[in-house]
Amino acid sequence: MKIINTYRPSIFWVNIIFLFLSFAIPTVVSGQTEIDNKKSTLNTKISEENFILINGIEQWVTIKGDSSKPIILFLHGGPGSPLSPYSDKLYKELEKDFIIVQWDQRGTGKTFGKYAPEELTPEYLKENPLSIDIMTNDGIELSEYLLNYLDKQKIILFGTSWGSALGVKMAAKRPELYYAYIGHSQIVNPTIDIDFYNKIYKMAETKNDQDALEVLNTIGKPPYDRAKNVGLLFRVLKKYEGMNSTPAPENWFVPSPEYNNDKDNQDRSNGDDFSFVNYTGDTQLDVQSMSADINLMKDNLDFQIPVYLIQGNEDILTSKEETKKYFNKIKAPKKKYYLLPKTAHGFNLLVLETQYKIFKRIKTL
């Protein structure tokens, strides 16, 4: 029913009504803007986990965050130690400002599991070699896929430990794909020499650590032709790093429920073994060493993109002396070195806080 009102309000009441509306309308618009922003966030949120064909094989990739934001591609260490099972605990907070991409590299985690043999035999190792060149090409092909799929211009590239060597190779080969490179526990020249062995042996003697001394005497001085001897040396090293550094919270490296099952746990374990043997080499198994082909001080000193290095003061495996020497020699449009106290080779809270700070300062389009 339509009601016709013939009453004409006075100018005073017209002004009052107008004044009321002038306050009320912005409130309604502001409320609507908040709703629209929430809808926009929902529309741009991305959460995908898939096998993607990369360089001839399907590899596991997770993409999470806001699709309107820049991409960060994480290159895990090990090799063979994927970050995908732990990404939600480590990087969930970053998903509102970035697209977080985790990749189980060739020979790692779910990618290894996709093609895993019933048993990790010497024959399988010999027939499925890994190399720094193959892995670099994998990373570049993945980068190209991400840029095309997510309609972006460039990527922020982060690599830790083994992933730092891979990241340098990718950035050097195709710098136009990346905004910047961030290396954590940067590998420079991973050759295990007598000086490295003596440094660890002296630590064991100083601490009168008879268990460690027995291990070190058993494996003897380098060079090593068996992967297991390198593994034993690293175990002693890790023990001493832990004595002087602040560890990560225990819950950080408990796999997310979707990764915490018998198959995935076994695939991660076997992939770790497979990748480590390829990294160190083993003459008895006839496996060539990937690490023997890495010497960034000789091959990778010139960068066309900004470079940021994050270094733990207590890191023995990739020492501050070695990474600072490398940092001082590299040429880049911009570079910065972060030395973190009470920090060893792995992640802890200070490492993640430093990552966050760097990521958010990088200028992106």
N, C-alpha and C positions, 0 to 999 in steps of 0.2 A: 504494500500500500504506500503510495506517495503522499507525503504531507507537505502542503504548501504553506509557508510561513510568510505572512505579509508584514511582519514586524521588522522595522529597520533600526538596527542598533545605533546608538550614538557613536560619534567619533571616538569618544573615550573608550568604549568597549571594543570597538574595532582595533584600536591600538593595543589594548590589553591582549586581545586574542592573537594579534600578529606577534606581539612580544613572546607570548607563550609558545607559539609555533616555532619561532626563531631559536628557542632553546630545545624544543622537543625534537625537531627534525635532525639536527646533528647527532643527537643521541641515538636515534633510530639508524641513521647512516653508519655511525661508528659501530653499533651492534651488528649491522649487516656486514660491515667490512671484516669484523672478527670471524663471522660465520664463513664469509667467502675465503678468508685466509686459511681457515681450517679445511675447507673443501679443497682448496688449492694444494695444501700439504698432502692431503689424502690422495689427490690425483697424481702428484709427482712422486710419491713414495714407490720405491722399487725394491723387490726382494725376490731374487731368482737364484736357483741352484741347478746347474745343468752340466752335462758333458758337452763340450764344444770341440768340433774338429779343428785341430791346430797342427799344422805341419805333418799331416798324414795320420795322426792318431787322435782319438777322443780324449780330452783332458778336462778335469773337473774345475769349474769356475763358479764362484759365488759373487753376486752383484747385489749390494744392499745400500740403501740410503735414499737421498733426494735426487731424482733424475734431472733436476734443474741445476744441480751443483757440479763442481769439478770432480774429476775421477782421481782417486789414489790407487795405483796398482802396487800391491805388496808382493815382494819377492822373498819367500821364506828362506831360512837357513838349512843347515844339515850337511850337505843336501839330503833331503829325505825327511825333513821335519816341518810338515805343513802347519800353517796358522789357521786354516779354515775351521778346525774343530773348536778353536778358542777365540775366534774373532768377535763373537757377540760380547764376551766378557772384556776383551781388550779395547774394542773400538766402537761399541754401540753408541757411545756419546757423540762420536764424530759423524754418525749417519745423518744428522740433521744439517750438517754443513758440507758434506762430501758424499760421493758415491764410493763405497769401500769395496774394492775388488780383491778377493783372495783366489789364489791359483795353486792347485796341487800340481807341481811341476812333473814333468816326465820322470817316471820311476818313483813317484811319491804318493802316499795316501790313497785316495779314491782313484786317481789316475793309474797308479800301479795296480790297484785292485781290479780295474777294468780288464787288464790283460794278465793278471797274475797266474803263474804256473801253479800246479798242485804242490810243487816243492821247489824251493829256491836252490837249484843245482848248479854246479860249476859249468855245465853245458849251457844253461840258460844265461848265466852271467857272460859267458864268452860270446853268445849269439846276440846279445842285446846290449851293446856298449853305449855308454853315455859320453858326450863330449861337450866342452864349453861352447863350441860352434853350433852344435845341434840345439842346445838349450837357449843360446842367444837368439837363434832364428825362431824358436818356439815363442819366446817372449815378445819379439817384434811382431810376429803374426798375430798374437793375442792382442797386442796394443792396437794394431790396425783394425782388428775386429771390433774392439771396444769403441774406438773413435767413430767408426761407421754405424755401429748398432745404437750407440747412445747419442749420436749426432753432436760430437764434441770436436774441438780443434786440437787440444793437446791433453797430456796426462801428467800428473805428479808421480814420480817414480821413487819408490822406497825399497831399499834392499838391506837385509840384515845378514851378517856373517857370510856364508856361501852366497846368499842372495845379493850381497854387496859387490862381489866380483861379477856376477851375472848382470847386475844393474849397470855397472861401469861399461861393460861390453855393449849392452843395448843402447845406452846413451851415446856412446862413441860412434856406433854404427848408424843410428838413425836419430840424431839429436832433434830433428824437426818434429818428432812425435811427442816431445816432453817439455813441460814448463821448467822443471828442475829435477836434480837427482839428490836424494838424501841417503847417505850410507851410514849404517850403524854397525859397529865392530868391523870396520872396513878391512877386508882382506887385501893385502898388497902383493906379497910374495910368500905363499904358504909352505915353501920348502922347509922341511924339518932338518936343521943342521946341528952340528955338534955344539954350537953356542946355545941353541935353544934347549937341548938336552942338559947341558951343564948347568944352565940357569935353574931348571927344575930339580936337578940332582942336589944342588947347593941348598935349595929350600928344604929338601928332605933331610939333609945332614944337619942343618941349623935347628930343625924341629926334632931331631933324633927320631924321625918317623921310620921305624924299622920295617913296617909293612910296605911303605912306599919305596924304600931303598931296595927291598927284596925284588919288587916289581921292576924297578929301573935296572938293577943288576941282571935280572933274568932276560929282559929284552935287549940289553946292551945298547951301545951307541948307534946312532943313525949313520948311514941311511938304512931304511927298513924296506924289506921286500915283501912283508906280509901285512895285510890290513889290520889283523888282530893286534900286532905290536903297536901300531899307531893308536889304536883304540885304548890299549892299556896305558900308554903315555898320557893320552888325553884325560883318562879317568883320574890320574894323579893330579894333573894340572887343574881339573875342575874342582877337586877337593880343596886345593890351596886358594883358588879364586873365592870359593865360598866362605873361607875363614875370615876374609877381610872386606866383604861386601854385603850390602843390604839386599836380601833376596826378594823375589816377587811374592805377592800374596799366594798362599797355597791353592786357592780356588781358581786362579787364573788359568792353570794348565790342567784342569779337569775337563775332558771333552764335553761339548754340548750333547744333550740326550740323543739327538739324531745321529751322532757319530760314535756314541758309546755303546757299541754292540760287538759281538764276537768277530764278525767279518771285518768291520772297519778297523777294530783294534789290531787284528792280525795283519791286515794289509798295511797299516802304518808301521808296524814292527818290521815286517819283511821288506817293505819299501825303504825303510831306514837302513837296514843291512845292505840291501842291493845298491843303494845310492852311495853309501859310505865306502864300499869296496871299490866302486867306480871312481870315487873322489881320490882315494889314497893309492889305488892300484894294488895288484897282488900278483907277483910273478908265478907263484905256484898255481893260481887259478887262471893264469894267462889273461889278466885284466889290466888294461893300460890305465895310467893315472891321469885324471882330469886336472888335478892340482898342479901337475908338472908343467902344464901349458899356461899357467897364470903367473905373470910378472908385470903388474900394472906400472911399476916404476920404470920399466923399459918400454912398455907398449901403450900406456894410456895416461898421458900427462896433460893433454890438451882437450878442453871441454868447450863446447859452444853454448852451454846452458849453465845456470847457477848450480853450485855444488855446496852441500852442507854435510859435514861429517860429525857423527855423535860417537864419542869415545868414552869408555869406562876407565877410570884411573886404575882400577884393580884388574883390568883385563890382561891376562897372560898370553892367551892364544893369539890375539891381534893386539899387540902392545901399543901403548901411547907413543913410545919412541918411534915405532915403525910408521904408524898412521900419521903422526905429526910431520915426519920427514916427507912422507908422500904428499900431504896437504900443502906443505911449503913449496913443493916443486910444481904442483899442478897450476895450469893457467885456466881461468874461467872468468866470465863476465862479472860474477860475484861469487865469493866463497866465504864460508865461516866454519870454525872448528869449535865444538862444544865438548869440553872435558868434564865428566861428571864424577863427583866424589862418591866413594863407597859403592861403586858400580863395577861389575865384572863384565864378562862377555855377553851375558844374556840380558833379558828384559827385567826391569823393576819399575817402580812407580816413577822415579825420576826420568828414566828413559822415555816412558810414555808421555810424561808432561812436556819433555823437550820436543818429542815428535809433534805433539799437538801445537806447540808454539810455532814451530817451523812451518807446518802445514798451513796454519792460518795466516802466516805472513807472506806466503808466496803469492805473487800477483798473477792472477789468471784472467782470461777473457770471458 
